[in-house]
């Protein structure tokens, strides 16, 4: 006996218990985080080389890696990207509450009630019901909007750290040319800051529009981001 479970379509599932089952149940999150860390390390290594090449071009001494990781260049490059990702996800979570796209798997069905619309105050409660639902009141108000709050808080923090890192990097470059630097608040008022933000924001919302529109007509068998392959184009939702 191998201890494997079998799914309804005959495929072998994860082990019935233990670490293998835990990995199977969390594989999507774990793989995405592993790719993120690898890409972040690659960004740090390549950015470190670029930063020191620039310093040598200006006759300055190269900096050690730890100093680069604390520098405005690395902070700015990191958080200007995180900022756009969290804005995209927060906006998408909120917009899909109210707006629809006929035929898209990314939209709720039009004119129909969905489980996501149900008021948790009238839901049947059990021992596994999340604590905020059982607690009710203001705690529940926060909890029922917590996903959007989470992304917008991360967006706000990333937005500010982008300004802090950008101001430091900009000021360092200004100093190399004998010019005064800027504070983060002053940097927020520059075209450079908004160029860095908008070049990322536009791509994020293009990506959202692309999957919303493409999922009307295109399919990916097995993906929850796609409608079933045989579903008519006009049917909305998964």
VOLUM-542731 format. One line per field, with one value per atom (N, C-alpha, C): residue number from 1; residue in one letter; atom name; z, x, y. Coordinates in steps of 0.02 Angstrom, whole numbers. Example, Ala and Ser with C-alpha at 12.3 -4.5 7.8 and 13.67 -1.06 7.14 Angstrom:
REM residues 2
k	c(1; 1; 1; 2; 2; 2) .
r	c(a; a; a; s; s; s) .
a	c(N; CA; C; N; CA; C) .
pz	c(390; 390; 390; 354; 357; 394) .
px	c(660; 615; 660; 642; 684; 645) .
py	c(-284; -225; -165; -112; -53; 2) .
***
This chain:
REM residues 238
k	c(1; 1; 1; 2; 2; 2; 3; 3; 3; 4; 4; 4; 5; 5; 5; 6; 6; 6; 7; 7; 7; 8; 8; 8; 9; 9; 9; 10; 10; 10; 11; 11; 11; 12; 12; 12; 13; 13; 13; 14; 14; 14; 15; 15; 15; 16; 16; 16; 17; 17; 17; 18; 18; 18; 19; 19; 19; 20; 20; 20; 21; 21; 21; 22; 22; 22; 23; 23; 23; 24; 24; 24; 25; 25; 25; 26; 26; 26; 27; 27; 27; 28; 28; 28; 29; 29; 29; 30; 30; 30; 31; 31; 31; 32; 32; 32; 33; 33; 33; 34; 34; 34; 35; 35; 35; 36; 36; 36; 37; 37; 37; 38; 38; 38; 39; 39; 39; 40; 40; 40; 41; 41; 41; 42; 42; 42; 43; 43; 43; 44; 44; 44; 45; 45; 45; 46; 46; 46; 47; 47; 47; 48; 48; 48; 49; 49; 49; 50; 50; 50; 51; 51; 51; 52; 52; 52; 53; 53; 53; 54; 54; 54; 55; 55; 55; 56; 56; 56; 57; 57; 57; 58; 58; 58; 59; 59; 59; 60; 60; 60; 61; 61; 61; 62; 62; 62; 63; 63; 63; 64; 64; 64; 65; 65; 65; 66; 66; 66; 67; 67; 67; 68; 68; 68; 69; 69; 69; 70; 70; 70; 71; 71; 71; 72; 72; 72; 73; 73; 73; 74; 74; 74; 75; 75; 75; 76; 76; 76; 77; 77; 77; 78; 78; 78; 79; 79; 79; 80; 80; 80; 81; 81; 81; 82; 82; 82; 83; 83; 83; 84; 84; 84; 85; 85; 85; 86; 86; 86; 87; 87; 87; 88; 88; 88; 89; 89; 89; 90; 90; 90; 91; 91; 91; 92; 92; 92; 93; 93; 93; 94; 94; 94; 95; 95; 95; 96; 96; 96; 97; 97; 97; 98; 98; 98; 99; 99; 99; 100; 100; 100; 101; 101; 101; 102; 102; 102; 103; 103; 103; 104; 104; 104; 105; 105; 105; 106; 106; 106; 107; 107; 107; 108; 108; 108; 109; 109; 109; 110; 110; 110; 111; 111; 111; 112; 112; 112; 113; 113; 113; 114; 114; 114; 115; 115; 115; 116; 116; 116; 117; 117; 117; 118; 118; 118; 119; 119; 119; 120; 120; 120; 121; 121; 121; 122; 122; 122; 123; 123; 123; 124; 124; 124; 125; 125; 125; 126; 126; 126; 127; 127; 127; 128; 128; 128; 129; 129; 129; 130; 130; 130; 131; 131; 131; 132; 132; 132; 133; 133; 133; 134; 134; 134; 135; 135; 135; 136; 136; 136; 137; 137; 137; 138; 138; 138; 139; 139; 139; 140; 140; 140; 141; 141; 141; 142; 142; 142; 143; 143; 143; 144; 144; 144; 145; 145; 145; 146; 146; 146; 147; 147; 147; 148; 148; 148; 149; 149; 149; 150; 150; 150; 151; 151; 151; 152; 152; 152; 153; 153; 153; 154; 154; 154; 155; 155; 155; 156; 156; 156; 157; 157; 157; 158; 158; 158; 159; 159; 159; 160; 160; 160; 161; 161; 161; 162; 162; 162; 163; 163; 163; 164; 164; 164; 165; 165; 165; 166; 166; 166; 167; 167; 167; 168; 168; 168; 169; 169; 169; 170; 170; 170; 171; 171; 171; 172; 172; 172; 173; 173; 173; 174; 174; 174; 175; 175; 175; 176; 176; 176; 177; 177; 177; 178; 178; 178; 179; 179; 179; 180; 180; 180; 181; 181; 181; 182; 182; 182; 183; 183; 183; 184; 184; 184; 185; 185; 185; 186; 186; 186; 187; 187; 187; 188; 188; 188; 189; 189; 189; 190; 190; 190; 191; 191; 191; 192; 192; 192; 193; 193; 193; 194; 194; 194; 195; 195; 195; 196; 196; 196; 197; 197; 197; 198; 198; 198; 199; 199; 199; 200; 200; 200; 201; 201; 201; 202; 202; 202; 203; 203; 203; 204; 204; 204; 205; 205; 205; 206; 206; 206; 207; 207; 207; 208; 208; 208; 209; 209; 209; 210; 210; 210; 211; 211; 211; 212; 212; 212; 213; 213; 213; 214; 214; 214; 215; 215; 215; 216; 216; 216; 217; 217; 217; 218; 218; 218; 219; 219; 219; 220; 220; 220; 221; 221; 221; 222; 222; 222; 223; 223; 223; 224; 224; 224; 225; 225; 225; 226; 226; 226; 227; 227; 227; 228; 228; 228; 229; 229; 229; 230; 230; 230; 231; 231; 231; 232; 232; 232; 233; 233; 233; 234; 234; 234; 235; 235; 235; 236; 236; 236; 237; 237; 237; 238; 238; 238) .
r	c(x; x; x; x; x; x; x; x; x; x; x; x; x; x; x; x; x; x; x; x; x; x; x; x; x; x; x; x; x; x; x; x; x; x; x; x; x; x; x; x; x; x; x; x; x; x; x; x; x; x; x; x; x; x; x; x; x; x; x; x; x; x; x; x; x; x; x; x; x; x; x; x; x; x; x; x; x; x; x; x; x; x; x; x; x; x; x; x; x; x; x; x; x; x; x; x; x; x; x; x; x; x; x; x; x; x; x; x; x; x; x; x; x; x; x; x; x; x; x; x; x; x; x; x; x; x; x; x; x; x; x; x; x; x; x; x; x; x; x; x; x; x; x; x; x; x; x; x; x; x; x; x; x; x; x; x; x; x; x; x; x; x; x; x; x; x; x; x; x; x; x; x; x; x; x; x; x; x; x; x; x; x; x; x; x; x; x; x; x; x; x; x; x; x; x; x; x; x; x; x; x; x; x; x; x; x; x; x; x; x; x; x; x; x; x; x; x; x; x; x; x; x; x; x; x; x; x; x; x; x; x; x; x; x; x; x; x; x; x; x; x; x; x; x; x; x; x; x; x; x; x; x; x; x; x; x; x; x; x; x; x; x; x; x; x; x; x; x; x; x; x; x; x; x; x; x; x; x; x; x; x; x; x; x; x; x; x; x; x; x; x; x; x; x; x; x; x; x; x; x; x; x; x; x; x; x; x; x; x; x; x; x; x; x; x; x; x; x; x; x; x; x; x; x; x; x; x; x; x; x; x; x; x; x; x; x; x; x; x; x; x; x; x; x; x; x; x; x; x; x; x; x; x; x; x; x; x; x; x; x; x; x; x; x; x; x; x; x; x; x; x; x; x; x; x; x; x; x; x; x; x; x; x; x; x; x; x; x; x; x; x; x; x; x; x; x; x; x; x; x; x; x; x; x; x; x; x; x; x; x; x; x; x; x; x; x; x; x; x; x; x; x; x; x; x; x; x; x; x; x; x; x; x; x; x; x; x; x; x; x; x; x; x; x; x; x; x; x; x; x; x; x; x; x; x; x; x; x; x; x; x; x; x; x; x; x; x; x; x; x; x; x; x; x; x; x; x; x; x; x; x; x; x; x; x; x; x; x; x; x; x; x; x; x; x; x; x; x; x; x; x; x; x; x; x; x; x; x; x; x; x; x; x; x; x; x; x; x; x; x; x; x; x; x; x; x; x; x; x; x; x; x; x; x; x; x; x; x; x; x; x; x; x; x; x; x; x; x; x; x; x; x; x; x; x; x; x; x; x; x; x; x; x; x; x; x; x; x; x; x; x; x; x; x; x; x; x; x; x; x; x; x; x; x; x; x; x; x; x; x; x; x; x; x; x; x; x; x; x; x; x; x; x; x; x; x; x; x; x; x; x; x; x; x; x; x; x; x; x; x; x; x; x; x; x; x; x; x; x; x; x; x; x; x; x; x; x; x; x; x; x; x; x; x; x; x; x; x; x; x; x; x; x; x; x; x; x; x; x; x; x; x; x; x; x; x; x; x; x; x; x; x; x; x; x; x; x; x; x; x; x; x; x; x; x; x; x; x; x; x; x; x; x; x; x; x; x; x; x; x; x; x; x; x; x; x; x; x; x; x; x; x; x; x) .
a	c(N; CA; C; N; CA; C; N; CA; C; N; CA; C; N; CA; C; N; CA; C; N; CA; C; N; CA; C; N; CA; C; N; CA; C; N; CA; C; N; CA; C; N; CA; C; N; CA; C; N; CA; C; N; CA; C; N; CA; C; N; CA; C; N; CA; C; N; CA; C; N; CA; C; N; CA; C; N; CA; C; N; CA; C; N; CA; C; N; CA; C; N; CA; C; N; CA; C; N; CA; C; N; CA; C; N; CA; C; N; CA; C; N; CA; C; N; CA; C; N; CA; C; N; CA; C; N; CA; C; N; CA; C; N; CA; C; N; CA; C; N; CA; C; N; CA; C; N; CA; C; N; CA; C; N; CA; C; N; CA; C; N; CA; C; N; CA; C; N; CA; C; N; CA; C; N; CA; C; N; CA; C; N; CA; C; N; CA; C; N; CA; C; N; CA; C; N; CA; C; N; CA; C; N; CA; C; N; CA; C; N; CA; C; N; CA; C; N; CA; C; N; CA; C; N; CA; C; N; CA; C; N; CA; C; N; CA; C; N; CA; C; N; CA; C; N; CA; C; N; CA; C; N; CA; C; N; CA; C; N; CA; C; N; CA; C; N; CA; C; N; CA; C; N; CA; C; N; CA; C; N; CA; C; N; CA; C; N; CA; C; N; CA; C; N; CA; C; N; CA; C; N; CA; C; N; CA; C; N; CA; C; N; CA; C; N; CA; C; N; CA; C; N; CA; C; N; CA; C; N; CA; C; N; CA; C; N; CA; C; N; CA; C; N; CA; C; N; CA; C; N; CA; C; N; CA; C; N; CA; C; N; CA; C; N; CA; C; N; CA; C; N; CA; C; N; CA; C; N; CA; C; N; CA; C; N; CA; C; N; CA; C; N; CA; C; N; CA; C; N; CA; C; N; CA; C; N; CA; C; N; CA; C; N; CA; C; N; CA; C; N; CA; C; N; CA; C; N; CA; C; N; CA; C; N; CA; C; N; CA; C; N; CA; C; N; CA; C; N; CA; C; N; CA; C; N; CA; C; N; CA; C; N; CA; C; N; CA; C; N; CA; C; N; CA; C; N; CA; C; N; CA; C; N; CA; C; N; CA; C; N; CA; C; N; CA; C; N; CA; C; N; CA; C; N; CA; C; N; CA; C; N; CA; C; N; CA; C; N; CA; C; N; CA; C; N; CA; C; N; CA; C; N; CA; C; N; CA; C; N; CA; C; N; CA; C; N; CA; C; N; CA; C; N; CA; C; N; CA; C; N; CA; C; N; CA; C; N; CA; C; N; CA; C; N; CA; C; N; CA; C; N; CA; C; N; CA; C; N; CA; C; N; CA; C; N; CA; C; N; CA; C; N; CA; C; N; CA; C; N; CA; C; N; CA; C; N; CA; C; N; CA; C; N; CA; C; N; CA; C; N; CA; C; N; CA; C; N; CA; C; N; CA; C; N; CA; C; N; CA; C; N; CA; C; N; CA; C; N; CA; C; N; CA; C; N; CA; C; N; CA; C; N; CA; C; N; CA; C; N; CA; C; N; CA; C; N; CA; C; N; CA; C; N; CA; C; N; CA; C; N; CA; C; N; CA; C; N; CA; C; N; CA; C; N; CA; C; N; CA; C; N; CA; C; N; CA; C; N; CA; C; N; CA; C; N; CA; C; N; CA; C; N; CA; C; N; CA; C; N; CA; C; N; CA; C; N; CA; C; N; CA; C; N; CA; C; N; CA; C; N; CA; C; N; CA; C; N; CA; C; N; CA; C; N; CA; C; N; CA; C; N; CA; C; N; CA; C; N; CA; C; N; CA; C; N; CA; C; N; CA; C; N; CA; C; N; CA; C; N; CA; C; N; CA; C; N; CA; C; N; CA; C) .
pz	c(0; 0; 0; -45; -49; -8; 14; 53; 10; -57; -101; -104; -107; -118; -192; -213; -284; -294; -343; -357; -397; -407; -441; -513; -545; -614; -620; -563; -565; -557; -550; -543; -471; -462; -395; -362; -300; -264; -218; -171; -123; -70; -36; 20; 70; 104; 149; 211; 221; 278; 276; 325; 331; 290; 286; 253; 179; 146; 75; 61; 103; 94; 105; 155; 169; 108; 79; 19; -38; -47; -101; -92; -30; -17; -19; -15; -15; -72; -122; -175; -215; -228; -270; -235; -172; -134; -126; -109; -97; -160; -217; -279; -299; -292; -308; -264; -200; -154; -171; -190; -209; -271; -321; -381; -364; -321; -299; -268; -222; -188; -236; -283; -333; -377; -398; -440; -401; -337; -295; -287; -276; -270; -336; -392; -456; -469; -449; -455; -413; -351; -306; -335; -360; -387; -449; -495; -556; -542; -498; -480; -444; -403; -368; -418; -470; -521; -560; -578; -614; -572; -509; -465; -458; -450; -443; -509; -564; -629; -636; -614; -618; -572; -513; -466; -494; -524; -554; -612; -650; -705; -680; -617; -588; -543; -543; -504; -430; -411; -341; -327; -264; -245; -248; -265; -264; -192; -185; -119; -107; -44; -30; -40; -46; -60; -7; 57; 110; 106; 89; 82; 24; -31; -88; -70; -31; -12; 32; 63; 104; 65; 3; -35; -65; -82; -115; -181; -217; -282; -276; -228; -220; -191; -142; -111; -162; -201; -252; -304; -330; -382; -357; -293; -265; -255; -220; -199; -253; -304; -358; -396; -396; -426; -379; -315; -267; -265; -266; -263; -317; -378; -434; -428; -403; -395; -344; -287; -234; -254; -291; -317; -364; -408; -455; -419; -371; -337; -294; -259; -217; -260; -315; -359; -389; -409; -440; -391; -329; -278; -269; -266; -256; -318; -377; -438; -455; -440; -455; -408; -356; -313; -351; -389; -419; -495; -529; -602; -631; -692; -724; -795; -820; -890; -917; -961; -988; -1022; -1003; -1034; -1002; -954; -925; -863; -857; -797; -737; -749; -695; -666; -691; -669; -633; -586; -557; -610; -607; -653; -647; -703; -705; -683; -635; -613; -568; -542; -498; -432; -380; -315; -312; -283; -276; -202; -184; -113; -85; -127; -104; -83; -108; -92; -28; -2; 57; 118; 157; 219; 273; 298; 348; 414; 424; 486; 488; 430; 427; 412; 408; 391; 452; 438; 490; 517; 582; 612; 642; 639; 668; 700; 726; 760; 714; 648; 601; 571; 590; 566; 591; 547; 569; 629; 675; 737; 725; 678; 668; 650; 614; 597; 660; 704; 766; 813; 809; 853; 831; 766; 740; 752; 740; 753; 707; 734; 695; 672; 713; 694; 630; 623; 563; 503; 515; 460; 431; 476; 453; 417; 445; 417; 348; 338; 274; 219; 238; 190; 196; 232; 250; 191; 139; 82; 46; 33; 0; 46; 111; 158; 158; 158; 158; 99; 38; -21; -22; 0; -2; 51; 108; 158; 130; 98; 67; 11; -27; -79; -48; 6; 37; 64; 96; 123; 66; 12; -44; -80; -85; -116; -79; -12; 28; 25; 28; 24; -45; -96; -163; -161; -128; -123; -83; -28; 15; -24; -54; -91; -152; -186; -245; -229; -173; -152; -136; -103; -85; -148; -195; -257; -298; -302; -341; -310; -244; -209; -217; -216; -225; -295; -345; -413; -419; -386; -386; -354; -299; -264; -309; -348; -393; -446; -458; -506; -471; -405; -368; -358; -358; -351; -286; -259; -196; -205; -151; -153; -135; -129; -113; -55; -18; 33; -1; 34; 3; -17; 25; 8; -55; -62; -122; -183; -172; -228; -254; -209; -230; -281; -281; -327; -392; -403; -465; -520; -582; -638; -637; -611; -608; -567; -508; -466; -501; -532; -564; -628; -662; -719; -697; -642; -617; -596; -565; -544; -602; -646; -701; -751; -761; -808; -782; -716; -688; -683; -663; -656; -722; -776; -840; -861; -848; -868; -826; -762; -718; -739; -755; -774; -845; -887; -952; -943; -897; -884; -858; -813; -788; -844; -884; -941; -989; -998; -1045; -1021; -956; -933; -929; -911; -908; -978; -1028; -1096; -1129; -1121; -1154; -1127; -1062; -1034; -1059; -1096; -1128; -1184; -1222; -1282; -1278; -1233; -1229; -1166; -1167; -1112; -1093; -1030; -1008; -966; -994; -958; -892; -839; -773; -731; -760; -721; -695; -631; -604; -632; -667; -699; -767; -788; -852; -841; -886; -886; -913; -899; -930; -1006; -1037; -1108; -1152; -1135; -1178; -1162; -1114; -1096; -1151; -1168; -1219; -1199; -1249; -1236; -1194; -1205; -1172; -1098; -1075; -1004; -961; -907; -865; -801; -777; -716; -729; -675; -682; -680) .
px	c(43; 0; 44; 29; 69; 40; -22; -53; -80; -82; -107; -182; -212; -284; -296; -358; -375; -432; -425; -476; -532; -587; -647; -633; -581; -566; -512; -494; -448; -375; -360; -290; -267; -204; -176; -172; -194; -191; -131; -132; -78; -81; -27; -26; -80; -109; -164; -143; -80; -59; 14; 37; 107; 129; 195; 224; 208; 206; 190; 121; 74; 6; 7; 43; 47; 76; 129; 159; 109; 72; 23; -31; -52; -107; -85; -20; 4; 53; 53; 103; 101; 42; 37; 70; 54; 84; 159; 180; 251; 293; 268; 306; 310; 256; 257; 307; 309; 355; 427; 439; 506; 530; 486; 504; 517; 476; 485; 554; 573; 637; 696; 690; 743; 749; 692; 694; 720; 701; 725; 801; 826; 898; 933; 904; 933; 932; 878; 874; 927; 937; 987; 1057; 1073; 1140; 1154; 1107; 1118; 1116; 1072; 1069; 1132; 1159; 1221; 1278; 1281; 1332; 1322; 1260; 1245; 1263; 1245; 1257; 1332; 1371; 1444; 1476; 1450; 1475; 1465; 1407; 1393; 1439; 1451; 1496; 1566; 1589; 1656; 1660; 1606; 1604; 1610; 1587; 1591; 1653; 1697; 1758; 1749; 1692; 1680; 1699; 1711; 1728; 1667; 1674; 1617; 1593; 1529; 1500; 1492; 1494; 1482; 1408; 1393; 1325; 1276; 1294; 1248; 1230; 1278; 1265; 1218; 1227; 1182; 1110; 1101; 1034; 999; 1037; 1008; 1003; 1026; 1031; 963; 959; 898; 885; 938; 929; 891; 912; 880; 810; 802; 736; 687; 709; 665; 645; 694; 680; 633; 639; 597; 526; 518; 452; 412; 444; 404; 367; 395; 361; 309; 326; 277; 216; 228; 174; 122; 144; 97; 61; 95; 63; 7; 21; -29; -87; -73; -127; -171; -141; -179; -225; -197; -237; -291; -275; -326; -383; -365; -417; -459; -426; -462; -512; -490; -535; -597; -588; -644; -687; -657; -695; -739; -715; -755; -814; -818; -877; -936; -922; -975; -981; -926; -926; -924; -949; -956; -926; -910; -890; -924; -972; -1010; -964; -970; -932; -865; -842; -776; -778; -728; -722; -701; -677; -654; -710; -770; -827; -878; -913; -971; -1026; -1069; -1126; -1168; -1194; -1232; -1304; -1328; -1397; -1411; -1359; -1368; -1333; -1361; -1328; -1275; -1219; -1165; -1149; -1114; -1096; -1056; -1016; -976; -1019; -1081; -1126; -1165; -1164; -1204; -1182; -1230; -1216; -1194; -1132; -1109; -1149; -1186; -1225; -1284; -1304; -1360; -1337; -1272; -1246; -1250; -1258; -1257; -1186; -1178; -1111; -1096; -1031; -1008; -940; -910; -845; -789; -795; -743; -758; -814; -829; -776; -748; -696; -719; -671; -687; -720; -697; -730; -804; -823; -893; -933; -906; -940; -942; -890; -886; -935; -940; -986; -963; -1007; -992; -939; -900; -848; -794; -781; -731; -751; -815; -840; -838; -853; -849; -779; -729; -660; -644; -667; -650; -681; -743; -775; -746; -703; -668; -592; -570; -500; -454; -478; -435; -416; -465; -450; -407; -423; -384; -311; -301; -233; -193; -222; -185; -174; -222; -214; -165; -161; -110; -41; -33; 31; 48; -2; 9; 34; 2; 22; 93; 111; 179; 230; 214; 260; 267; 212; 212; 260; 255; 298; 371; 384; 453; 483; 441; 464; 487; 448; 467; 531; 538; 597; 659; 655; 712; 727; 675; 685; 718; 697; 727; 801; 818; 888; 930; 904; 941; 948; 895; 897; 946; 945; 989; 1062; 1075; 1144; 1169; 1126; 1146; 1156; 1114; 1121; 1187; 1205; 1267; 1328; 1325; 1381; 1391; 1337; 1341; 1343; 1355; 1362; 1297; 1240; 1174; 1141; 1094; 1061; 1013; 1002; 957; 886; 842; 772; 750; 700; 668; 617; 593; 541; 479; 459; 400; 412; 471; 488; 492; 518; 524; 455; 405; 337; 310; 337; 313; 351; 397; 437; 405; 419; 396; 429; 491; 527; 489; 463; 426; 364; 326; 264; 277; 332; 351; 365; 402; 417; 354; 306; 244; 200; 188; 141; 165; 231; 254; 240; 233; 215; 139; 104; 32; -2; 20; -14; -8; 50; 58; 16; 7; -34; -107; -134; -204; -214; -163; -167; -172; -132; -133; -202; -232; -299; -350; -348; -395; -386; -323; -309; -340; -333; -361; -437; -465; -537; -567; -537; -562; -547; -486; -465; -503; -521; -555; -626; -652; -717; -712; -657; -651; -598; -550; -496; -502; -472; -479; -411; -406; -350; -378; -378; -407; -371; -410; -383; -371; -373; -359; -423; -425; -484; -492; -441; -446; -481; -499; -532; -600; -646; -709; -695; -739; -731; -726; -686; -670; -732; -783; -843; -895; -883; -933; -940; -1000; -1011; -979; -959; -926; -968; -1035; -1077; -1089; -1074; -1085; -1033; -1057; -1013; -997; -934; -913; -884; -859; -828; -879) .
py	c(-60; 0; 62; 110; 171; 228; 221; 274; 330; 321; 374; 372; 431; 436; 438; 422; 424; 472; 517; 567; 536; 574; 547; 529; 559; 542; 489; 456; 401; 419; 484; 504; 494; 478; 470; 537; 541; 604; 606; 652; 660; 606; 597; 550; 568; 519; 532; 571; 580; 619; 635; 674; 690; 749; 756; 814; 817; 758; 756; 785; 769; 796; 871; 894; 967; 1004; 975; 1006; 1009; 954; 950; 1004; 1013; 1060; 1133; 1146; 1215; 1229; 1185; 1189; 1253; 1280; 1340; 1399; 1409; 1464; 1454; 1393; 1380; 1390; 1366; 1374; 1447; 1484; 1555; 1592; 1576; 1608; 1589; 1527; 1505; 1543; 1549; 1586; 1659; 1687; 1757; 1767; 1722; 1729; 1721; 1675; 1666; 1728; 1755; 1815; 1876; 1881; 1936; 1931; 1870; 1860; 1878; 1858; 1876; 1950; 1983; 2056; 2090; 2066; 2095; 2086; 2027; 2014; 2056; 2059; 2098; 2172; 2194; 2265; 2287; 2244; 2258; 2271; 2229; 2237; 2303; 2318; 2380; 2441; 2440; 2497; 2510; 2457; 2466; 2487; 2464; 2487; 2562; 2586; 2657; 2697; 2670; 2705; 2710; 2656; 2657; 2707; 2713; 2761; 2833; 2844; 2911; 2919; 2870; 2875; 2860; 2830; 2813; 2741; 2725; 2657; 2612; 2549; 2502; 2491; 2477; 2465; 2390; 2368; 2297; 2281; 2216; 2194; 2217; 2210; 2229; 2302; 2344; 2415; 2428; 2390; 2398; 2380; 2327; 2305; 2356; 2401; 2455; 2520; 2519; 2582; 2601; 2665; 2690; 2657; 2639; 2607; 2541; 2499; 2434; 2442; 2486; 2496; 2523; 2572; 2600; 2548; 2511; 2461; 2407; 2389; 2337; 2361; 2417; 2438; 2473; 2500; 2529; 2473; 2412; 2355; 2326; 2318; 2292; 2337; 2402; 2451; 2438; 2427; 2418; 2351; 2300; 2234; 2237; 2269; 2273; 2318; 2371; 2414; 2374; 2337; 2296; 2247; 2210; 2160; 2190; 2244; 2278; 2305; 2338; 2366; 2310; 2256; 2200; 2169; 2160; 2131; 2175; 2241; 2286; 2292; 2300; 2310; 2250; 2190; 2130; 2121; 2161; 2161; 2192; 2247; 2287; 2280; 2264; 2266; 2195; 2190; 2125; 2126; 2067; 2059; 1997; 2008; 1952; 1902; 1839; 1786; 1772; 1814; 1805; 1761; 1718; 1676; 1718; 1779; 1823; 1865; 1858; 1897; 1853; 1883; 1847; 1844; 1793; 1790; 1854; 1877; 1939; 1925; 1965; 1960; 1901; 1868; 1810; 1822; 1794; 1796; 1741; 1757; 1709; 1699; 1644; 1634; 1693; 1726; 1782; 1842; 1845; 1901; 1890; 1829; 1813; 1853; 1875; 1912; 1862; 1869; 1820; 1824; 1877; 1885; 1837; 1813; 1766; 1695; 1685; 1619; 1572; 1508; 1458; 1451; 1454; 1453; 1385; 1367; 1305; 1315; 1263; 1269; 1294; 1283; 1305; 1374; 1404; 1471; 1520; 1562; 1609; 1650; 1661; 1697; 1765; 1806; 1871; 1866; 1812; 1803; 1788; 1747; 1731; 1791; 1833; 1892; 1946; 1957; 2007; 2078; 2126; 2197; 2225; 2272; 2305; 2257; 2206; 2156; 2121; 2106; 2073; 2121; 2184; 2233; 2235; 2236; 2235; 2170; 2115; 2049; 2039; 2062; 2051; 2095; 2143; 2184; 2176; 2125; 2119; 2105; 2071; 2056; 2121; 2163; 2228; 2271; 2273; 2313; 2290; 2225; 2197; 2222; 2218; 2240; 2315; 2354; 2427; 2451; 2417; 2434; 2419; 2361; 2344; 2393; 2414; 2464; 2529; 2552; 2615; 2612; 2557; 2549; 2547; 2511; 2506; 2573; 2609; 2676; 2722; 2721; 2764; 2743; 2678; 2654; 2666; 2664; 2684; 2757; 2800; 2871; 2880; 2842; 2848; 2824; 2766; 2740; 2782; 2805; 2846; 2912; 2942; 3006; 2997; 2941; 2928; 2917; 2876; 2863; 2926; 2965; 3027; 3077; 3081; 3128; 3108; 3042; 3019; 3038; 3030; 3048; 3124; 3162; 3234; 3255; 3221; 3237; 3225; 3171; 3156; 3211; 3249; 3304; 3372; 3372; 3434; 3471; 3436; 3468; 3445; 3484; 3466; 3406; 3369; 3312; 3332; 3281; 3292; 3247; 3270; 3229; 3184; 3132; 3089; 3129; 3177; 3217; 3258; 3286; 3324; 3278; 3218; 3171; 3150; 3148; 3131; 3181; 3242; 3293; 3296; 3249; 3251; 3208; 3226; 3185; 3117; 3113; 3050; 2998; 3019; 2973; 2946; 2991; 2970; 2931; 2945; 2904; 2833; 2825; 2759; 2722; 2758; 2726; 2708; 2757; 2746; 2693; 2688; 2637; 2567; 2560; 2495; 2487; 2540; 2535; 2517; 2549; 2537; 2464; 2434; 2364; 2317; 2333; 2291; 2290; 2349; 2351; 2325; 2330; 2296; 2221; 2193; 2121; 2099; 2139; 2123; 2125; 2178; 2182; 2124; 2103; 2048; 1983; 1967; 1903; 1906; 1965; 1972; 1962; 1994; 1989; 1923; 1898; 1836; 1775; 1776; 1718; 1710; 1760; 1751; 1699; 1701; 1660; 1605; 1612; 1564; 1521; 1462; 1414; 1386; 1365; 1325; 1268; 1209; 1152; 1141; 1134; 1120; 1181; 1241; 1301; 1333; 1353; 1387; 1458; 1482; 1548; 1544; 1484; 1474; 1441; 1456; 1419; 1348; 1300; 1234; 1241; 1199; 1207; 1207; 1167; 1161; 1214; 1259; 1310; 1362; 1381; 1433; 1499; 1539; 1602; 1650; 1648; 1699; 1685; 1625; 1609; 1644; 1675; 1717; 1680; 1688; 1655; 1587; 1556; 1490; 1434) .
***
